[in-house]
């Protein structure tokens, strides 16, 4: 899952940078309709990137809890699937 999130994050970042380039090109060419469309796409990608950041933060919290439980000698079955 971690690798999937990383790949997804890189894909969204790449698309976001492309949107920025397209917005720039559209503004240079006074193509405001295209600029608005690209800005809308950029906003969507930013929301997706924020969701990924929240998932990573939640995963980090969960891993802290799991590691603390391991230190206390508590075994959890699903841990092996997370790593």
C-alpha positions, 0 to 999 in steps of 0.5 A: 500500500505504501508503494501505491501511495508513493506512486500515486503521489508522484503521478499527481505531482507530475500532473499538477506541474503539467497543469501549472505549465498549461495555465502559464501557456494559456495566460500567455496566449490570452486563452482564459477559458483553458486557464480556468479549466486547468486551474480547476484540474489543479485544484482537484489534484491538490485535493488529492495530494492533501488526501494522500498526506492525511493517509500518510499521517494516519499510517504513521500514527498507526505504526507508532501505536503498533510499535508501542504495543510490540514493545509491551509484548502485545502481538497483532496479526495484521501488522505483517500485512502493513509492512 
